[in-house]
Amino acid sequence: MTKIAHIARPISGVGVYISLLTKYIDNESFVNVLICNTNENIIEPRDQLGKVIKIHHANIIRKIHPIKDFITLLNIIKILKKENPDVIHCHSAKAGILGRIAGFYLKKKTFYTPHAYSYLSQKTKIKRTLFKFIERSISYLPAKTLACSNSEYKRAERDLKIDKKKICVWNNSIEEKIDLKQTELTKNLPKEYICTIGRPSYQKNTELLVKSIIEVKKSIKNIHLVILGVGLYSPSLEKIKDLIKENKIASNITIIPWLERSQTLKILKNSLFYVSTSRYEGLPYSLIEALALNKACVVTNVDGNIDLIINKENGFVVEENEFKIADKIHLLKTNTLLRKEMSRRAKEMFYDNYTIIKNISKLQEIYLS
């Protein structure tokens, strides 16, 4: 039995990744444990038999804090000594740094999945350079980078100059059959709407999407956008609300708070198509889910998005420009035949590449390699 210790703040896409991994990985060959933050509403990942995996708590905070981070590192090492895993798999920036240092100290086989590199989230050149330097420095440790998409693999090789021998890739993957649950919130939605998922933030660039809707409304008065996944940490939410109010488009946009995944995906299922204006991604689960639910997509030309959407095949890949995005939204909204054809190809793209039952064996091989 191979024991895998995951180190993460298992929220958003990281939480989905760990939950699906522990559910579908071979229960007779692998056992998983999770080391995560104490103060967050964490997931309860389960194995194939439905049993919640063992969870340990450590104070993995988002911001850099040398003293607190060192104490957390000592705690992680203590937990790892007790669990004695065969493999350490750390996720995202902070857990990735602490996990790789712990793995090096304990001489354990270690993998690191960035889930979109942290330096991409920095708004200033100085901070981007600093965070990139940290990532580059830590990459000299013997841990292997386990990218979640081909574009993340290429970024590790190109931007961080990591040796190909220290990089591998396992695409984010989901179930073929998705649970859908109705919610009362759908009663107030119009019959036809488009959809996006993601907390209003610098990464998701929701302001750009709202500006695109303002442009679309000039020719389609009843255009309606549903913004899903607005959680407690949505730093751009007030800017979005102000933008909606200033441009008098409250009747064209519905903001829905965080729902359980099955309810969110039910709303996505009923939409015309999906839109993403992200500044950066790893391999977004919301976009994979859109493909699985037969949705054509309009997305920005960034990592992750370009792995999932082939321009003019199952959607449109456009630059971060409100007029270009508005043009493609208008085209998909008004051209029913094109939308249906792209939706069909979206499902094919998902089934061929991103079903977890097909892909989990590759991850198992990586762990054992």
ROFIPA-446245 format. One record per residue (C-alpha): residue in one letter; chain; x, y, z. Coordinates in steps of 0.05 Angstrom, whole numbers. Last residue first. Example, Ala and Ser with C-alpha at 12.3 -4.5 7.8 and 13.67 -1.06 7.14 Angstrom:
<sites>
   type   mol       px       py       pz
      S     A      273      -21      143
      A     A      246      -90      156
</sites>
This chain:
<sites>
   type   mol       px       py       pz
      S     A      150      119     -218
      L     A       97       97     -168
      Y     A       64      165     -160
      I     A       69      177     -235
      E     A       38      109     -251
      Q     A      -21      125     -205
      L     A      -30      191     -240
      K     A      -33      155     -307
      S     A      -84      106     -280
      I     A     -129      165     -260
      N     A     -139      188     -332
      K     A     -195      145     -360
      I     A     -237      146     -296
      I     A     -221      219     -288
      T     A     -252      241     -354
      Y     A     -212      298     -385
      N     A     -185      280     -454
      D     A     -231      245     -503
      Y     A     -296      256     -464
      F     A     -283      329     -453
      M     A     -264      345     -525
      E     A     -325      306     -549
      K     A     -371      345     -503
      A     A     -343      411     -529
      R     A     -351      387     -600
      R     A     -425      381     -591
      S     A     -429      449     -558
      M     A     -391      480     -616
      E     A     -442      451     -665
      K     A     -500      476     -622
      R     A     -471      546     -616
      L     A     -458      550     -691
      L     A     -529      530     -706
      T     A     -558      579     -656
      N     A     -521      640     -683
      T     A     -548      699     -642
      K     A     -519      686     -574
      L     A     -455      654     -601
      L     A     -441      715     -645
      H     A     -458      766     -592
      I     A     -413      732     -542
      K     A     -358      731     -595
      D     A     -364      806     -608
      A     A     -368      822     -534
      I     A     -302      786     -522
      K     A     -269      826     -579
      F     A     -298      891     -552
      E     A     -279      877     -479
      N     A     -207      860     -496
      E     A     -166      807     -461
      E     A     -150      770     -525
      V     A     -196      717     -553
      V     A     -204      641     -554
      F     A     -271      621     -583
      G     A     -310      557     -573
      N     A     -311      483     -587
      E     A     -279      488     -656
      K     A     -270      562     -674
      N     A     -210      567     -627
      I     A     -193      502     -593
      I     A     -214      509     -520
      L     A     -188      464     -465
      D     A     -113      472     -468
      I     A     -120      546     -487
      N     A     -161      560     -425
      G     A     -108      528     -381
      D     A      -55      581     -395
      V     A      -85      645     -424
      N     A     -120      669     -487
      T     A     -186      691     -457
      V     A     -247      648     -463
      V     A     -314      643     -500
      C     A     -344      574     -490
      A     A     -391      524     -522
      K     A     -426      484     -469
      N     A     -441      410     -473
      L     A     -443      396     -398
      A     A     -375      362     -398
      L     A     -346      422     -434
      A     A     -374      469     -380
      E     A     -346      423     -326
      I     A     -277      428     -357
      L     A     -285      504     -358
      S     A     -306      505     -284
      Y     A     -248      459     -268
      P     A     -197      509     -294
      L     A     -130      481     -318
      G     A      -77      525     -286
      E     A     -106      594     -299
      Y     A      -86      666     -314
      R     A     -118      733     -330
      S     A     -187      702     -331
      T     A     -243      727     -377
      S     A     -284      663     -378
      V     A     -351      654     -413
      Y     A     -398      594     -416
      F     A     -456      579     -462
      L     A     -532      580     -467
      S     A     -543      565     -392
      N     A     -585      509     -362
      K     A     -525      464     -348
      L     A     -489      522     -314
      I     A     -547      530     -265
      K     A     -545      455     -251
      L     A     -470      460     -243
      T     A     -476      510     -186
      Q     A     -527      466     -152
      S     A     -484      404     -156
      R     A     -422      442     -131
      E     A     -454      468      -67
      L     A     -469      542      -73
      W     A     -426      604      -65
      P     A     -465      668      -76
      I     A     -503      684     -141
      I     A     -493      750     -178
      T     A     -546      762     -231
      I     A     -530      810     -288
      N     A     -574      842     -342
      S     A     -627      875     -297
      A     A     -571      908     -257
      I     A     -545      940     -321
      K     A     -549     1013     -301
      N     A     -478     1030     -322
      E     A     -458     1060     -255
      K     A     -496     1006     -216
      I     A     -462      948     -252
      L     A     -393      980     -245
      D     A     -406      993     -171
      K     A     -427      920     -160
      I     A     -365      895     -196
      K     A     -319      941     -156
      E     A     -353      916      -92
      L     A     -340      843     -113
      S     A     -267      852     -131
      P     A     -239      819      -68
      S     A     -285      758      -69
      Y     A     -263      718       -8
      L     A     -330      701       25
      G     A     -354      667      -39
      V     A     -382      688     -106
      G     A     -382      622     -144
      L     A     -431      640     -199
      I     A     -438      702     -242
      V     A     -500      697     -286
      L     A     -500      742     -347
      H     A     -562      765     -384
      I     A     -569      795     -453
      N     A     -639      826     -460
      K     A     -620      889     -497
      I     A     -578      853     -550
      S     A     -543      907     -593
      K     A     -518      957     -542
      K     A     -525      903     -489
      V     A     -464      868     -518
      E     A     -419      927     -500
      I     A     -443      929     -428
      I     A     -435      854     -425
      S     A     -362      862     -446
      K     A     -352      913     -389
      V     A     -380      861     -341
      L     A     -331      809     -368
      L     A     -273      856     -360
      E     A     -292      872     -289
      T     A     -294      797     -275
      N     A     -219      792     -283
      K     A     -218      720     -257
      Q     A     -148      727     -230
      Y     A     -156      797     -201
      S     A     -219      775     -165
      P     A     -294      765     -170
      R     A     -302      693     -147
      G     A     -307      644     -204
      I     A     -359      613     -250
      T     A     -387      646     -313
      C     A     -454      638     -347
      I     A     -498      659     -405
      Y     A     -573      669     -400
      E     A     -638      648     -433
      K     A     -702      633     -396
      P     A     -690      689     -347
      L     A     -668      674     -275
      N     A     -714      686     -216
      K     A     -735      613     -207
      T     A     -662      590     -212
      L     A     -648      612     -141
      E     A     -693      558     -113
      T     A     -638      506     -127
      Q     A     -640      443     -168
      K     A     -586      391     -160
      L     A     -539      362     -212
      D     A     -490      306     -202
      I     A     -441      300     -260
      K     A     -431      235     -299
      E     A     -364      236     -335
      E     A     -328      251     -270
      I     A     -273      303     -270
      S     A     -201      312     -294
      N     A     -144      360     -283
      N     A      -90      339     -331
      W     A      -30      301     -304
      V     A       37      329     -326
      C     A      110      315     -311
      I     A      169      360     -295
      K     A      237      344     -264
      K     A      266      310     -325
      K     A      245      369     -366
      D     A      294      412     -327
      I     A      262      473     -297
      K     A      278      539     -332
      L     A      226      577     -291
      D     A      192      613     -348
      R     A      201      563     -405
      E     A      201      495     -370
      A     A      151      511     -316
      R     A      109      550     -366
      K     A      109      491     -414
      Y     A       83      444     -360
      E     A       30      496     -341
      S     A        9      497     -414
      N     A        5      422     -415
      S     A      -41      422     -355
      C     A      -42      404     -281
      A     A       34      405     -275
      L     A       68      354     -229
      T     A      134      389     -213
      K     A      183      339     -183
      A     A      217      350     -116
      P     A      293      348     -114
      L     A      301      420      -90
      Y     A      325      467     -145
      S     A      252      487     -157
      I     A      252      525      -91
      S     A      297      579     -122
      R     A      255      586     -185
      E     A      190      592     -146
      I     A      222      644     -100
      F     A      250      683     -159
      K     A      181      682     -193
      F     A      151      710     -129
      L     A      202      767     -128
      T     A      196      783     -202
      R     A      120      784     -199
      K     A      124      828     -137
      I     A      169      878     -172
      K     A      128      877     -236
      T     A       64      895     -199
      K     A       -4      860     -199
      Q     A       18      792     -173
      S     A      -26      733     -192
      L     A       21      705     -245
      Y     A       75      699     -191
      S     A       33      647     -156
      Y     A       38      595     -211
      A     A      -27      565     -234
      H     A      -49      500     -198
      P     A       25      495     -177
      T     A       26      419     -168
      Y     A       88      396     -128
      F     A      110      324     -121
      T     A      155      295      -68
      K     A      191      228      -57
      K     A      214      233       15
      K     A      284      251       41
      L     A      256      278      106
      Y     A      289      346       98
      F     A      276      347       23
      G     A      202      329       33
      A     A      195      382       87
      I     A      225      435       41
      R     A      180      413      -16
      G     A      119      414       29
      L     A      133      483       57
      I     A      143      514      -12
      G     A       84      478      -45
      A     A       39      491       15
      K     A       53      565        2
      A     A       47      563      -73
      S     A       -5      513      -94
      H     A      -10      438      -77
      C     A       38      390      -43
      H     A       41      316      -58
      I     A       86      277      -11
      V     A       97      203      -27
      D     A      115      142       14
      P     A       82      171       75
      N     A      111      165      146
      E     A       48      187      182
      K     A       83      207      247
      K     A      144      236      212
      L     A       98      272      164
      I     A       59      303      222
      K     A      124      328      255
      I     A      149      355      189
      I     A       84      393      179
      N     A       89      422      250
      L     A      160      445      238
      L     A      139      477      172
      T     A       81      512      207
      I     A      129      542      258
      F     A      173      565      201
      D     A      114      596      165
      K     A       91      633      227
      I     A      161      663      236
      P     A      173      679      162
      H     A      103      707      146
      I     A       87      704       72
      K     A       12      710       60
      R     A      -36      653       48
      I     A      -32      618      115
      I     A      -18      544      126
      N     A      -31      535      200
      A     A      -29      460      204
      H     A      -86      410      214
      H     A      -85      335      201
      I     A     -140      298      162
      K     A     -148      223      154
      I     A     -191      204       94
      V     A     -267      205       99
      K     A     -295      136       81
      G     A     -339      132       19
      L     A     -312       64       -3
      Q     A     -273       95      -61
      D     A     -239      144      -13
      R     A     -269      207       15
      P     A     -246      280       16
      E     A     -279      321       72
      I     A     -270      393       47
      I     A     -246      449       90
      N     A     -282      508      119
      E     A     -219      545      138
      N     A     -183      557      204
      T     A     -141      495      213
      N     A     -105      495      146
      C     A      -88      429      113
      I     A      -50      364      118
      L     A      -88      309       82
      V     A      -79      233       83
      N     A      -87      186       25
      V     A      -83      110       17
      F     A      -63       76      -47
      S     A      -61        5      -75
      E     A     -128      -25      -55
      N     A     -166       41      -59
      D     A     -144       53     -131
      I     A     -151      128     -141
      Y     A     -222      151     -156
      K     A     -247      184      -92
      T     A     -179      209      -67
      L     A     -165      243     -134
      L     A     -234      272     -140
      S     A     -232      305      -71
      I     A     -159      328      -80
      Y     A     -172      363     -146
      V     A     -239      393     -124
      G     A     -206      422      -62
      V     A     -149      451     -104
      G     A     -201      482     -151
      S     A     -234      522      -96
      I     A     -207      508      -26
      P     A     -160      453       -3
      R     A     -105      495       29
      A     A      -55      441       15
      I     A       -7      386       36
      H     A      -27      317        9
      A     A        6      256       42
      I     A        5      195       -3
      K     A       12      125       27
      T     A       28       68      -21
      M     A        0        0        0
</sites>
